[in-house]
């Protein structure tokens, strides 16, 4: 089975579905956890989700079998990607770097992340996780 890097939008897609993803190996930079928590909190504050819906999705996220990575090589590679691309920060570059180093593809439909990955790492749509 392919190894996929989960982006924040992919993780939120997965926890919004009833079924668990079919991928054998899900990877993510350690950055994913606070990003997902922040997005769920903001969605609840904005009234896009009820507090109980957001909490249920957080629990589903906590239960996902994801291998989190944040080692020195990943951070160095993310820095290089961000610098080459002229990014303001290294956050998005961590997802691309992890894909380059350990995965078959990055799962996202985020336009900025897809643009950063172009020519650097393969990208797959959210549907590969269904």
Secondary structure by P-SEA (a helix, b strand, c coil): cbbbbbcaaaaaaaaaccccccccbbbbccaaaaaaaaaaaaaaaaccccaaaaaaaaaaaaaccccccccaaaaaaaaaaaaaaccccaaaaaaaaaaaccccccccccaaaaaaacccbbbbcccccc
